[in-house]
Amino acid sequence: MNTDLDVLVFATRLVDELGETAIRMSRVRLVELTAANHTRAAAFWREVMRTSERLLNERSGRRVASGLSSPAITAAQPSVAQSVAQSVAYVPRPIP
């Protein structure tokens, strides 16, 4: 993987300060620069967006396999909602 150090530092800082909002902000900036025909700046923000997504995935513990789409990965994993519902199905409560 060949990530420019400036991109990595910038994306890391954005993710640290903004969390998941970093991806949205970098995408908006990318669209603005693409519309204004600033190709070098747009390329920088495109890499910032991709690096931010990768950093957030690594921090959340999710590893995205290359070649598999997000729905394919979700379909292959057991449902989180079902496992949570099973573990919370019975909650003992004190008798008043």
N, CA, C and O atoms as a CHARMM CRD file, in Angstrom:
* protein
*
  384
    1    1 MET  N      0.84400  -1.17500   0.00000 PROA 1      0.00000
    2    1 MET  CA     0.00000   0.00000   0.00000 PROA 1      0.00000
    3    1 MET  C      0.88400   1.23100   0.00000 PROA 1      0.00000
    4    1 MET  O      1.82700   1.33600   0.78400 PROA 1      0.00000
    5    2 ASN  N      0.57600   2.13800  -0.86500 PROA 2      0.00000
    6    2 ASN  CA     1.39400   3.31800  -1.03700 PROA 2      0.00000
    7    2 ASN  C      0.55300   4.55000  -0.73200 PROA 2      0.00000
    8    2 ASN  O     -0.07200   5.11600  -1.62900 PROA 2      0.00000
    9    3 THR  N      0.53600   4.96400   0.52800 PROA 3      0.00000
   10    3 THR  CA    -0.22800   6.13200   0.94000 PROA 3      0.00000
   11    3 THR  C      0.73500   7.27800   1.22100 PROA 3      0.00000
   12    3 THR  O      1.71400   7.11900   1.95000 PROA 3      0.00000
   13    4 ASP  N      0.44700   8.41100   0.64300 PROA 4      0.00000
   14    4 ASP  CA     1.25700   9.60000   0.85900 PROA 4      0.00000
   15    4 ASP  C      1.19500   9.97700   2.33900 PROA 4      0.00000
   16    4 ASP  O      0.13500   9.90400   2.96100 PROA 4      0.00000
   17    5 LEU  N      2.32900  10.37500   2.89200 PROA 5      0.00000
   18    5 LEU  CA     2.39400  10.70100   4.31600 PROA 5      0.00000
   19    5 LEU  C      1.49000  11.88100   4.66600 PROA 5      0.00000
   20    5 LEU  O      0.87000  11.88800   5.73000 PROA 5      0.00000
   21    6 ASP  N      1.40900  12.88200   3.78200 PROA 6      0.00000
   22    6 ASP  CA     0.53300  14.02900   4.03300 PROA 6      0.00000
   23    6 ASP  C     -0.92500  13.59000   4.13100 PROA 6      0.00000
   24    6 ASP  O     -1.67100  14.05100   4.99400 PROA 6      0.00000
   25    7 VAL  N     -1.31500  12.69100   3.23000 PROA 7      0.00000
   26    7 VAL  CA    -2.68700  12.18100   3.23600 PROA 7      0.00000
   27    7 VAL  C     -2.95200  11.42000   4.52600 PROA 7      0.00000
   28    7 VAL  O     -3.99800  11.59400   5.15200 PROA 7      0.00000
   29    8 LEU  N     -2.00800  10.57800   4.92300 PROA 8      0.00000
   30    8 LEU  CA    -2.17600   9.77300   6.13100 PROA 8      0.00000
   31    8 LEU  C     -2.28800  10.64600   7.37700 PROA 8      0.00000
   32    8 LEU  O     -3.14000  10.40100   8.23100 PROA 8      0.00000
   33    9 VAL  N     -1.44000  11.65300   7.48500 PROA 9      0.00000
   34    9 VAL  CA    -1.48700  12.55400   8.64300 PROA 9      0.00000
   35    9 VAL  C     -2.81000  13.32300   8.66300 PROA 9      0.00000
   36    9 VAL  O     -3.44800  13.44500   9.70800 PROA 9      0.00000
   37   10 PHE  N     -3.20800  13.83000   7.52100 PROA 10     0.00000
   38   10 PHE  CA    -4.43900  14.60700   7.44500 PROA 10     0.00000
   39   10 PHE  C     -5.66300  13.75100   7.76600 PROA 10     0.00000
   40   10 PHE  O     -6.54000  14.16700   8.52300 PROA 10     0.00000
   41   11 ALA  N     -5.71500  12.55700   7.18500 PROA 11     0.00000
   42   11 ALA  CA    -6.85300  11.66100   7.43300 PROA 11     0.00000
   43   11 ALA  C     -6.89000  11.22200   8.88900 PROA 11     0.00000
   44   11 ALA  O     -7.96500  11.14700   9.48500 PROA 11     0.00000
   45   12 THR  N     -5.73300  10.93300   9.46500 PROA 12     0.00000
   46   12 THR  CA    -5.68600  10.52900  10.87800 PROA 12     0.00000
   47   12 THR  C     -6.19700  11.63600  11.77500 PROA 12     0.00000
   48   12 THR  O     -6.94400  11.38400  12.72100 PROA 12     0.00000
   49   13 ARG  N     -5.79800  12.85000  11.48300 PROA 13     0.00000
   50   13 ARG  CA    -6.24300  13.98900  12.28600 PROA 13     0.00000
   51   13 ARG  C     -7.75200  14.19900  12.16100 PROA 13     0.00000
   52   13 ARG  O     -8.43900  14.45100  13.15100 PROA 13     0.00000
   53   14 LEU  N     -8.26100  14.09000  10.92000 PROA 14     0.00000
   54   14 LEU  CA    -9.70100  14.23900  10.70800 PROA 14     0.00000
   55   14 LEU  C    -10.48700  13.17000  11.46000 PROA 14     0.00000
   56   14 LEU  O    -11.49100  13.47400  12.10400 PROA 14     0.00000
   57   15 VAL  N    -10.03900  11.93000  11.38000 PROA 15     0.00000
   58   15 VAL  CA   -10.74000  10.83500  12.05000 PROA 15     0.00000
   59   15 VAL  C    -10.68100  11.01800  13.55800 PROA 15     0.00000
   60   15 VAL  O    -11.66800  10.76600  14.25000 PROA 15     0.00000
   61   16 ASP  N     -9.53500  11.45500  14.07900 PROA 16     0.00000
   62   16 ASP  CA    -9.41500  11.68500  15.52400 PROA 16     0.00000
   63   16 ASP  C    -10.38000  12.76800  16.00100 PROA 16     0.00000
   64   16 ASP  O    -11.00100  12.63200  17.05500 PROA 16     0.00000
   65   17 GLU  N    -10.50200  13.83100  15.23000 PROA 17     0.00000
   66   17 GLU  CA   -11.31300  14.96400  15.66500 PROA 17     0.00000
   67   17 GLU  C    -12.78800  14.83300  15.30200 PROA 17     0.00000
   68   17 GLU  O    -13.64900  15.28800  16.05500 PROA 17     0.00000
   69   18 LEU  N    -13.09400  14.21600  14.15900 PROA 18     0.00000
   70   18 LEU  CA   -14.47100  14.20900  13.68100 PROA 18     0.00000
   71   18 LEU  C    -15.12700  12.83500  13.66400 PROA 18     0.00000
   72   18 LEU  O    -16.34900  12.74200  13.54600 PROA 18     0.00000
   73   19 GLY  N    -14.35200  11.78000  13.77800 PROA 19     0.00000
   74   19 GLY  CA   -14.92300  10.43600  13.72400 PROA 19     0.00000
   75   19 GLY  C    -15.49400  10.15000  12.35300 PROA 19     0.00000
   76   19 GLY  O    -14.85200  10.41700  11.33700 PROA 19     0.00000
   77   20 GLU  N    -16.70900   9.60300  12.32000 PROA 20     0.00000
   78   20 GLU  CA   -17.33700   9.21800  11.05400 PROA 20     0.00000
   79   20 GLU  C    -17.68200  10.41800  10.17300 PROA 20     0.00000
   80   20 GLU  O    -17.87500  10.26400   8.96700 PROA 20     0.00000
   81   21 THR  N    -17.76000  11.59200  10.75700 PROA 21     0.00000
   82   21 THR  CA   -18.04700  12.80200   9.98500 PROA 21     0.00000
   83   21 THR  C    -16.89100  13.14400   9.04900 PROA 21     0.00000
   84   21 THR  O    -17.08100  13.87300   8.07500 PROA 21     0.00000
   85   22 ALA  N    -15.70400  12.63100   9.32900 PROA 22     0.00000
   86   22 ALA  CA   -14.53000  12.90600   8.49800 PROA 22     0.00000
   87   22 ALA  C    -14.74900  12.43800   7.06500 PROA 22     0.00000
   88   22 ALA  O    -14.32800  13.10900   6.12300 PROA 22     0.00000
   89   23 ILE  N    -15.40000  11.30100   6.89100 PROA 23     0.00000
   90   23 ILE  CA   -15.64600  10.78200   5.54600 PROA 23     0.00000
   91   23 ILE  C    -16.59200  11.70800   4.79500 PROA 23     0.00000
   92   23 ILE  O    -16.36000  12.03700   3.63100 PROA 23     0.00000
   93   24 ARG  N    -17.65700  12.12500   5.46700 PROA 24     0.00000
   94   24 ARG  CA   -18.62900  13.01400   4.82200 PROA 24     0.00000
   95   24 ARG  C    -17.99200  14.34800   4.45400 PROA 24     0.00000
   96   24 ARG  O    -18.23300  14.87900   3.37000 PROA 24     0.00000
   97   25 MET  N    -17.18200  14.88700   5.35400 PROA 25     0.00000
   98   25 MET  CA   -16.54500  16.17000   5.08200 PROA 25     0.00000
   99   25 MET  C    -15.57300  16.06300   3.91300 PROA 25     0.00000
  100   25 MET  O    -15.54000  16.94100   3.05000 PROA 25     0.00000
  101   26 SER  N    -14.78500  14.99800   3.88100 PROA 26     0.00000
  102   26 SER  CA   -13.83200  14.84700   2.78100 PROA 26     0.00000
  103   26 SER  C    -14.54600  14.59500   1.45700 PROA 26     0.00000
  104   26 SER  O    -14.06600  15.01800   0.40500 PROA 26     0.00000
  105   27 ARG  N    -15.69000  13.90800   1.49900 PROA 27     0.00000
  106   27 ARG  CA   -16.46200  13.68000   0.27400 PROA 27     0.00000
  107   27 ARG  C    -17.03900  15.00100  -0.24900 PROA 27     0.00000
  108   27 ARG  O    -17.01700  15.24900  -1.45400 PROA 27     0.00000
  109   28 VAL  N    -17.54400  15.83200   0.63300 PROA 28     0.00000
  110   28 VAL  CA   -18.09000  17.13700   0.22600 PROA 28     0.00000
  111   28 VAL  C    -16.98800  17.99900  -0.38100 PROA 28     0.00000
  112   28 VAL  O    -17.18200  18.64900  -1.40800 PROA 28     0.00000
  113   29 ARG  N    -15.83700  17.99200   0.27100 PROA 29     0.00000
  114   29 ARG  CA   -14.70700  18.78100  -0.24200 PROA 29     0.00000
  115   29 ARG  C    -14.26600  18.26700  -1.61500 PROA 29     0.00000
  116   29 ARG  O    -13.93500  19.05400  -2.50200 PROA 29     0.00000
  117   30 LEU  N    -14.26300  16.94000  -1.78300 PROA 30     0.00000
  118   30 LEU  CA   -13.90400  16.33600  -3.06100 PROA 30     0.00000
  119   30 LEU  C    -14.86500  16.77300  -4.16700 PROA 30     0.00000
  120   30 LEU  O    -14.43400  17.10400  -5.27200 PROA 30     0.00000
  121   31 VAL  N    -16.14800  16.77300  -3.87400 PROA 31     0.00000
  122   31 VAL  CA   -17.14600  17.18000  -4.86800 PROA 31     0.00000
  123   31 VAL  C    -16.97000  18.65700  -5.22800 PROA 31     0.00000
  124   31 VAL  O    -17.05900  19.02600  -6.39900 PROA 31     0.00000
  125   32 GLU  N    -16.72200  19.49700  -4.23000 PROA 32     0.00000
  126   32 GLU  CA   -16.52700  20.92100  -4.50300 PROA 32     0.00000
  127   32 GLU  C    -15.32000  21.15800  -5.40500 PROA 32     0.00000
  128   32 GLU  O    -15.38500  21.94600  -6.34900 PROA 32     0.00000
  129   33 LEU  N    -14.22100  20.47000  -5.10800 PROA 33     0.00000
  130   33 LEU  CA   -13.00400  20.67300  -5.89300 PROA 33     0.00000
  131   33 LEU  C    -13.11500  20.08100  -7.28500 PROA 33     0.00000
  132   33 LEU  O    -12.55800  20.62300  -8.24000 PROA 33     0.00000
  133   34 THR  N    -13.83200  18.97200  -7.40500 PROA 34     0.00000
  134   34 THR  CA   -14.04400  18.37600  -8.72200 PROA 34     0.00000
  135   34 THR  C    -14.89200  19.31100  -9.58200 PROA 34     0.00000
  136   34 THR  O    -14.61500  19.48800 -10.76900 PROA 34     0.00000
  137   35 ALA  N    -15.91500  19.90500  -8.98800 PROA 35     0.00000
  138   35 ALA  CA   -16.77100  20.83700  -9.72700 PROA 35     0.00000
  139   35 ALA  C    -15.99400  22.08200 -10.15900 PROA 35     0.00000
  140   35 ALA  O    -16.26600  22.65700 -11.21300 PROA 35     0.00000
  141   36 ALA  N    -15.03400  22.48800  -9.34400 PROA 36     0.00000
  142   36 ALA  CA   -14.23600  23.66600  -9.67800 PROA 36     0.00000
  143   36 ALA  C    -13.04700  23.32500 -10.57700 PROA 36     0.00000
  144   36 ALA  O    -12.25500  24.20100 -10.92400 PROA 36     0.00000
  145   37 ASN  N    -12.92500  22.04600 -10.95200 PROA 37     0.00000
  146   37 ASN  CA   -11.87900  21.56900 -11.85900 PROA 37     0.00000
  147   37 ASN  C    -10.47500  21.70900 -11.26800 PROA 37     0.00000
  148   37 ASN  O     -9.52300  21.99600 -11.99400 PROA 37     0.00000
  149   38 HSD  N    -10.34400  21.51100  -9.97200 PROA 38     0.00000
  150   38 HSD  CA    -9.04000  21.48900  -9.30400 PROA 38     0.00000
  151   38 HSD  C     -8.63000  20.02900  -9.14100 PROA 38     0.00000
  152   38 HSD  O     -8.89200  19.40800  -8.11100 PROA 38     0.00000
  153   39 THR  N     -7.98900  19.49500 -10.16700 PROA 39     0.00000
  154   39 THR  CA    -7.73300  18.05200 -10.20900 PROA 39     0.00000
  155   39 THR  C     -6.74200  17.58900  -9.15700 PROA 39     0.00000
  156   39 THR  O     -6.93500  16.52500  -8.56900 PROA 39     0.00000
  157   40 ARG  N     -5.69000  18.35000  -8.90100 PROA 40     0.00000
  158   40 ARG  CA    -4.70000  17.92300  -7.89700 PROA 40     0.00000
  159   40 ARG  C     -5.28900  17.93400  -6.49600 PROA 40     0.00000
  160   40 ARG  O     -5.07400  17.00600  -5.71700 PROA 40     0.00000
  161   41 ALA  N     -6.02500  18.97800  -6.18100 PROA 41     0.00000
  162   41 ALA  CA    -6.64700  19.05300  -4.85700 PROA 41     0.00000
  163   41 ALA  C     -7.72200  17.98100  -4.70600 PROA 41     0.00000
  164   41 ALA  O     -7.87800  17.40000  -3.63100 PROA 41     0.00000
  165   42 ALA  N     -8.45800  17.72000  -5.77800 PROA 42     0.00000
  166   42 ALA  CA    -9.47900  16.67400  -5.73400 PROA 42     0.00000
  167   42 ALA  C     -8.84500  15.30700  -5.51600 PROA 42     0.00000
  168   42 ALA  O     -9.38500  14.48600  -4.77400 PROA 42     0.00000
  169   43 ALA  N     -7.71000  15.05400  -6.15100 PROA 43     0.00000
  170   43 ALA  CA    -7.01100  13.77800  -5.96500 PROA 43     0.00000
  171   43 ALA  C     -6.55300  13.62500  -4.51600 PROA 43     0.00000
  172   43 ALA  O     -6.62900  12.53300  -3.95200 PROA 43     0.00000
  173   44 PHE  N     -6.07700  14.71700  -3.91400 PROA 44     0.00000
  174   44 PHE  CA    -5.67600  14.68700  -2.50400 PROA 44     0.00000
  175   44 PHE  C     -6.85700  14.32500  -1.61100 PROA 44     0.00000
  176   44 PHE  O     -6.73900  13.44900  -0.75400 PROA 44     0.00000
  177   45 TRP  N     -7.99100  14.99100  -1.80300 PROA 45     0.00000
  178   45 TRP  CA    -9.14800  14.73300  -0.95700 PROA 45     0.00000
  179   45 TRP  C     -9.75300  13.35900  -1.20400 PROA 45     0.00000
  180   45 TRP  O    -10.33800  12.76800  -0.29700 PROA 45     0.00000
  181   46 ARG  N     -9.61800  12.84200  -2.42900 PROA 46     0.00000
  182   46 ARG  CA   -10.08300  11.48300  -2.71100 PROA 46     0.00000
  183   46 ARG  C     -9.27500  10.48500  -1.88200 PROA 46     0.00000
  184   46 ARG  O     -9.83200   9.55000  -1.30700 PROA 46     0.00000
  185   47 GLU  N     -7.97100  10.68900  -1.82800 PROA 47     0.00000
  186   47 GLU  CA    -7.12100   9.81000  -1.02600 PROA 47     0.00000
  187   47 GLU  C     -7.38000   9.98500   0.46800 PROA 47     0.00000
  188   47 GLU  O     -7.33100   9.01700   1.22600 PROA 47     0.00000
  189   48 VAL  N     -7.65800  11.22300   0.89200 PROA 48     0.00000
  190   48 VAL  CA    -8.01200  11.46300   2.30100 PROA 48     0.00000
  191   48 VAL  C     -9.28700  10.71700   2.65100 PROA 48     0.00000
  192   48 VAL  O     -9.37900  10.10600   3.71600 PROA 48     0.00000
  193   49 MET  N    -10.27600  10.76100   1.75800 PROA 49     0.00000
  194   49 MET  CA   -11.54100  10.07000   2.00800 PROA 49     0.00000
  195   49 MET  C    -11.32000   8.56200   2.12200 PROA 49     0.00000
  196   49 MET  O    -11.83300   7.93500   3.04900 PROA 49     0.00000
  197   50 ARG  N    -10.57400   7.97800   1.20500 PROA 50     0.00000
  198   50 ARG  CA   -10.31100   6.53600   1.22800 PROA 50     0.00000
  199   50 ARG  C     -9.51600   6.13100   2.46600 PROA 50     0.00000
  200   50 ARG  O     -9.80300   5.10800   3.08900 PROA 50     0.00000
  201   51 THR  N     -8.52500   6.93100   2.81400 PROA 51     0.00000
  202   51 THR  CA    -7.71300   6.62500   3.98600 PROA 51     0.00000
  203   51 THR  C     -8.53200   6.76600   5.26400 PROA 51     0.00000
  204   51 THR  O     -8.36800   5.97600   6.19400 PROA 51     0.00000
  205   52 SER  N     -9.41200   7.76200   5.31800 PROA 52     0.00000
  206   52 SER  CA   -10.29000   7.93300   6.48600 PROA 52     0.00000
  207   52 SER  C    -11.21400   6.73200   6.64100 PROA 52     0.00000
  208   52 SER  O    -11.42400   6.24500   7.75200 PROA 52     0.00000
  209   53 GLU  N    -11.76300   6.25600   5.53300 PROA 53     0.00000
  210   53 GLU  CA   -12.62500   5.07200   5.59100 PROA 53     0.00000
  211   53 GLU  C    -11.84900   3.86900   6.11700 PROA 53     0.00000
  212   53 GLU  O    -12.35000   3.11000   6.94700 PROA 53     0.00000
  213   54 ARG  N    -10.62000   3.70200   5.62400 PROA 54     0.00000
  214   54 ARG  CA    -9.80000   2.57600   6.06200 PROA 54     0.00000
  215   54 ARG  C     -9.46500   2.68700   7.54700 PROA 54     0.00000
  216   54 ARG  O     -9.52300   1.69300   8.27100 PROA 54     0.00000
  217   55 LEU  N     -9.11600   3.88900   8.00600 PROA 55     0.00000
  218   55 LEU  CA    -8.79200   4.08500   9.41600 PROA 55     0.00000
  219   55 LEU  C     -9.99700   3.80800  10.31200 PROA 55     0.00000
  220   55 LEU  O     -9.86200   3.17700  11.36000 PROA 55     0.00000
  221   56 LEU  N    -11.17100   4.27800   9.90300 PROA 56     0.00000
  222   56 LEU  CA   -12.37500   4.02800  10.69700 PROA 56     0.00000
  223   56 LEU  C    -12.70900   2.54500  10.74800 PROA 56     0.00000
  224   56 LEU  O    -13.12700   2.03500  11.78700 PROA 56     0.00000
  225   57 ASN  N    -12.52500   1.84700   9.62300 PROA 57     0.00000
  226   57 ASN  CA   -12.77200   0.40600   9.61100 PROA 57     0.00000
  227   57 ASN  C    -11.80000  -0.32900  10.52100 PROA 57     0.00000
  228   57 ASN  O    -12.18800  -1.27400  11.20800 PROA 57     0.00000
  229   58 GLU  N    -10.54900   0.09500  10.53000 PROA 58     0.00000
  230   58 GLU  CA    -9.55800  -0.53700  11.39600 PROA 58     0.00000
  231   58 GLU  C     -9.85500  -0.26000  12.86600 PROA 58     0.00000
  232   58 GLU  O     -9.70100  -1.14200  13.71000 PROA 58     0.00000
  233   59 ARG  N    -10.27500   0.94800  13.16800 PROA 59     0.00000
  234   59 ARG  CA   -10.55700   1.29700  14.56800 PROA 59     0.00000
  235   59 ARG  C    -11.80100   0.59600  15.09600 PROA 59     0.00000
  236   59 ARG  O    -11.88000   0.27200  16.28100 PROA 59     0.00000
  237   60 SER  N    -12.76100   0.36300  14.22600 PROA 60     0.00000
  238   60 SER  CA   -13.98000  -0.30000  14.68600 PROA 60     0.00000
  239   60 SER  C    -13.80600  -1.81300  14.72300 PROA 60     0.00000
  240   60 SER  O    -14.70100  -2.53200  15.16700 PROA 60     0.00000
  241   61 GLY  N    -12.66200  -2.29500  14.26100 PROA 61     0.00000
  242   61 GLY  CA   -12.40600  -3.72700  14.30600 PROA 61     0.00000
  243   61 GLY  C    -12.91300  -4.47100  13.10000 PROA 61     0.00000
  244   61 GLY  O    -12.78100  -5.69300  13.02800 PROA 61     0.00000
  245   62 ARG  N    -13.49100  -3.76500  12.15400 PROA 62     0.00000
  246   62 ARG  CA   -13.99600  -4.41400  10.94300 PROA 62     0.00000
  247   62 ARG  C    -12.88900  -4.45500   9.91900 PROA 62     0.00000
  248   62 ARG  O    -12.18300  -3.46800   9.71000 PROA 62     0.00000
  249   63 ARG  N    -12.74400  -5.56800   9.29800 PROA 63     0.00000
  250   63 ARG  CA   -11.79300  -5.71500   8.19900 PROA 63     0.00000
  251   63 ARG  C    -12.60700  -5.95100   6.93700 PROA 63     0.00000
  252   63 ARG  O    -13.35000  -6.92900   6.85500 PROA 63     0.00000
  253   64 VAL  N    -12.48000  -5.08500   5.97300 PROA 64     0.00000
  254   64 VAL  CA   -13.23200  -5.22800   4.74200 PROA 64     0.00000
  255   64 VAL  C    -12.38500  -6.03300   3.76400 PROA 64     0.00000
  256   64 VAL  O    -11.28200  -5.62100   3.40300 PROA 64     0.00000
  257   65 ALA  N    -12.90100  -7.17600   3.34100 PROA 65     0.00000
  258   65 ALA  CA   -12.18500  -8.01700   2.38900 PROA 65     0.00000
  259   65 ALA  C    -12.28600  -7.40800   1.00700 PROA 65     0.00000
  260   65 ALA  O    -13.34800  -6.93400   0.60400 PROA 65     0.00000
  261   66 SER  N    -11.19000  -7.42200   0.29000 PROA 66     0.00000
  262   66 SER  CA   -11.22800  -6.86700  -1.06100 PROA 66     0.00000
  263   66 SER  C    -11.94800  -7.84900  -1.97200 PROA 66     0.00000
  264   66 SER  O    -11.79100  -9.06300  -1.84400 PROA 66     0.00000
  265   67 GLY  N    -12.72200  -7.32100  -2.87200 PROA 67     0.00000
  266   67 GLY  CA   -13.45800  -8.15900  -3.79800 PROA 67     0.00000
  267   67 GLY  C    -14.85500  -8.49500  -3.32500 PROA 67     0.00000
  268   67 GLY  O    -15.67200  -8.95000  -4.12500 PROA 67     0.00000
  269   68 LEU  N    -15.15400  -8.29200  -2.07400 PROA 68     0.00000
  270   68 LEU  CA   -16.49900  -8.56600  -1.56400 PROA 68     0.00000
  271   68 LEU  C    -17.19400  -7.25200  -1.29500 PROA 68     0.00000
  272   68 LEU  O    -16.61100  -6.33300  -0.72000 PROA 68     0.00000
  273   69 SER  N    -18.41400  -7.16800  -1.70400 PROA 69     0.00000
  274   69 SER  CA   -19.16500  -5.95000  -1.44200 PROA 69     0.00000
  275   69 SER  C    -19.68300  -5.97800  -0.01400 PROA 69     0.00000
  276   69 SER  O    -19.70900  -7.02700   0.63100 PROA 69     0.00000
  277   70 SER  N    -20.08000  -4.85000   0.45700 PROA 70     0.00000
  278   70 SER  CA   -20.58500  -4.73300   1.81400 PROA 70     0.00000
  279   70 SER  C    -21.81300  -5.61400   2.06800 PROA 70     0.00000
  280   70 SER  O    -21.88300  -6.24200   3.12500 PROA 70     0.00000
  281   71 PRO  N    -22.79100  -5.69200   1.14300 PROA 71     0.00000
  282   71 PRO  CA   -23.92600  -6.59000   1.37700 PROA 71     0.00000
  283   71 PRO  C    -23.51100  -8.06200   1.42300 PROA 71     0.00000
  284   71 PRO  O    -24.10300  -8.85200   2.15800 PROA 71     0.00000
  285   72 ALA  N    -22.50200  -8.42800   0.64400 PROA 72     0.00000
  286   72 ALA  CA   -22.04600  -9.81600   0.65500 PROA 72     0.00000
  287   72 ALA  C    -21.41700 -10.16500   1.99800 PROA 72     0.00000
  288   72 ALA  O    -21.60300 -11.27000   2.50600 PROA 72     0.00000
  289   73 ILE  N    -20.67500  -9.22800   2.57100 PROA 73     0.00000
  290   73 ILE  CA   -20.06100  -9.46000   3.87300 PROA 73     0.00000
  291   73 ILE  C    -21.13900  -9.53000   4.94100 PROA 73     0.00000
  292   73 ILE  O    -21.07700 -10.38400   5.82600 PROA 73     0.00000
  293   74 THR  N    -22.12200  -8.64800   4.87200 PROA 74     0.00000
  294   74 THR  CA   -23.20500  -8.63400   5.85200 PROA 74     0.00000
  295   74 THR  C    -24.01100  -9.93000   5.78800 PROA 74     0.00000
  296   74 THR  O    -24.40500 -10.46700   6.82400 PROA 74     0.00000
  297   75 ALA  N    -24.25400 -10.42800   4.59100 PROA 75     0.00000
  298   75 ALA  CA   -25.02500 -11.65800   4.44600 PROA 75     0.00000
  299   75 ALA  C    -24.27100 -12.86500   4.99400 PROA 75     0.00000
  300   75 ALA  O    -24.89100 -13.82400   5.45500 PROA 75     0.00000
  301   76 ALA  N    -22.94300 -12.82700   4.94800 PROA 76     0.00000
  302   76 ALA  CA   -22.14200 -13.95300   5.41900 PROA 76     0.00000
  303   76 ALA  C    -21.99900 -13.97100   6.93000 PROA 76     0.00000
  304   76 ALA  O    -21.63500 -15.00400   7.49200 PROA 76     0.00000
  305   77 GLN  N    -22.27200 -12.86500   7.60600 PROA 77     0.00000
  306   77 GLN  CA   -22.11700 -12.78600   9.05000 PROA 77     0.00000
  307   77 GLN  C    -23.44200 -13.03900   9.74900 PROA 77     0.00000
  308   77 GLN  O    -24.49900 -12.70500   9.21500 PROA 77     0.00000
  309   78 PRO  N    -23.39600 -13.63500  10.95500 PROA 78     0.00000
  310   78 PRO  CA   -24.64300 -13.81600  11.69300 PROA 78     0.00000
  311   78 PRO  C    -25.22400 -12.46500  12.10300 PROA 78     0.00000
  312   78 PRO  O    -24.49500 -11.49400  12.30300 PROA 78     0.00000
  313   79 SER  N    -26.49000 -12.42600  12.21900 PROA 79     0.00000
  314   79 SER  CA   -27.17000 -11.17900  12.53300 PROA 79     0.00000
  315   79 SER  C    -26.84800 -10.73300  13.95300 PROA 79     0.00000
  316   79 SER  O    -26.99800 -11.49900  14.90400 PROA 79     0.00000
  317   80 VAL  N    -26.41000  -9.50100  14.08300 PROA 80     0.00000
  318   80 VAL  CA   -26.09800  -8.93900  15.38900 PROA 80     0.00000
  319   80 VAL  C    -27.37400  -8.71000  16.17900 PROA 80     0.00000
  320   80 VAL  O    -27.40000  -8.90800  17.39400 PROA 80     0.00000
  321   81 ALA  N    -28.42400  -8.29600  15.50100 PROA 81     0.00000
  322   81 ALA  CA   -29.69400  -8.02600  16.17400 PROA 81     0.00000
  323   81 ALA  C    -30.24900  -9.28900  16.81400 PROA 81     0.00000
  324   81 ALA  O    -30.79500  -9.22800  17.91500 PROA 81     0.00000
  325   82 GLN  N    -30.12300 -10.42900  16.15000 PROA 82     0.00000
  326   82 GLN  CA   -30.62600 -11.67500  16.71200 PROA 82     0.00000
  327   82 GLN  C    -29.83900 -12.07100  17.93900 PROA 82     0.00000
  328   82 GLN  O    -30.42600 -12.50300  18.93200 PROA 82     0.00000
  329   83 SER  N    -28.50500 -11.93400  17.89800 PROA 83     0.00000
  330   83 SER  CA   -27.70600 -12.31800  19.05000 PROA 83     0.00000
  331   83 SER  C    -27.96400 -11.39500  20.23800 PROA 83     0.00000
  332   83 SER  O    -27.95400 -11.84500  21.38300 PROA 83     0.00000
  333   84 VAL  N    -28.19700 -10.10800  19.97500 PROA 84     0.00000
  334   84 VAL  CA   -28.51100  -9.17400  21.05100 PROA 84     0.00000
  335   84 VAL  C    -29.88400  -9.48300  21.62200 PROA 84     0.00000
  336   84 VAL  O    -30.06600  -9.44900  22.83900 PROA 84     0.00000
  337   85 ALA  N    -30.85400  -9.78500  20.76600 PROA 85     0.00000
  338   85 ALA  CA   -32.20300 -10.09700  21.23000 PROA 85     0.00000
  339   85 ALA  C    -32.21000 -11.36000  22.08400 PROA 85     0.00000
  340   85 ALA  O    -32.96000 -11.44200  23.05700 PROA 85     0.00000
  341   86 GLN  N    -31.38900 -12.33900  21.73500 PROA 86     0.00000
  342   86 GLN  CA   -31.33400 -13.56600  22.51700 PROA 86     0.00000
  343   86 GLN  C    -30.69800 -13.32200  23.87400 PROA 86     0.00000
  344   86 GLN  O    -31.13200 -13.90400  24.86800 PROA 86     0.00000
  345   87 SER  N    -29.68100 -12.47900  23.93900 PROA 87     0.00000
  346   87 SER  CA   -29.01500 -12.25200  25.22000 PROA 87     0.00000
  347   87 SER  C    -29.80700 -11.32300  26.12800 PROA 87     0.00000
  348   87 SER  O    -29.56400 -11.30600  27.33500 PROA 87     0.00000
  349   88 VAL  N    -30.75200 -10.54600  25.58600 PROA 88     0.00000
  350   88 VAL  CA   -31.52500  -9.61400  26.38800 PROA 88     0.00000
  351   88 VAL  C    -32.96900 -10.08300  26.53100 PROA 88     0.00000
  352   88 VAL  O    -33.80900  -9.34200  27.04200 PROA 88     0.00000
  353   89 ALA  N    -33.26100 -11.27000  26.09900 PROA 89     0.00000
  354   89 ALA  CA   -34.63400 -11.75400  26.10900 PROA 89     0.00000
  355   89 ALA  C    -35.21700 -11.79500  27.52300 PROA 89     0.00000
  356   89 ALA  O    -36.38900 -11.46500  27.70600 PROA 89     0.00000
  357   90 TYR  N    -34.44000 -12.18600  28.51300 PROA 90     0.00000
  358   90 TYR  CA   -34.95800 -12.28000  29.86600 PROA 90     0.00000
  359   90 TYR  C    -34.14100 -11.38400  30.77100 PROA 90     0.00000
  360   90 TYR  O    -32.93200 -11.56300  30.91300 PROA 90     0.00000
  361   91 VAL  N    -34.80800 -10.41600  31.38300 PROA 91     0.00000
  362   91 VAL  CA   -34.15700  -9.52200  32.33100 PROA 91     0.00000
  363   91 VAL  C    -34.87600  -9.66900  33.65300 PROA 91     0.00000
  364   91 VAL  O    -36.04400  -9.29600  33.76500 PROA 91     0.00000
  365   92 PRO  N    -34.19300 -10.21100  34.66900 PROA 92     0.00000
  366   92 PRO  CA   -34.87100 -10.37500  35.96400 PROA 92     0.00000
  367   92 PRO  C    -35.16600  -9.01400  36.59800 PROA 92     0.00000
  368   92 PRO  O    -34.31200  -8.12800  36.62800 PROA 92     0.00000
  369   93 ARG  N    -36.36200  -8.87300  37.08900 PROA 93     0.00000
  370   93 ARG  CA   -36.76500  -7.61500  37.72900 PROA 93     0.00000
  371   93 ARG  C    -37.21500  -7.91000  39.15400 PROA 93     0.00000
  372   93 ARG  O    -37.79700  -8.96300  39.41600 PROA 93     0.00000
  373   94 PRO  N    -36.96000  -7.02100  40.04000 PROA 94     0.00000
  374   94 PRO  CA   -37.38800  -7.23400  41.42000 PROA 94     0.00000
  375   94 PRO  C    -38.91400  -7.16400  41.53100 PROA 94     0.00000
  376   94 PRO  O    -39.57000  -6.40400  40.81800 PROA 94     0.00000
  377   95 ILE  N    -39.45000  -7.95800  42.42400 PROA 95     0.00000
  378   95 ILE  CA   -40.89300  -7.94600  42.66000 PROA 95     0.00000
  379   95 ILE  C    -41.18800  -6.77800  43.59100 PROA 95     0.00000
  380   95 ILE  O    -40.58900  -6.68600  44.66200 PROA 95     0.00000
  381   96 PRO  N    -42.10300  -5.87900  43.20700 PROA 96     0.00000
  382   96 PRO  CA   -42.40200  -4.71800  44.06600 PROA 96     0.00000
  383   96 PRO  C    -43.19700  -5.08700  45.29800 PROA 96     0.00000
  384   96 PRO  O    -43.52000  -4.21800  46.10800 PROA 96     0.00000
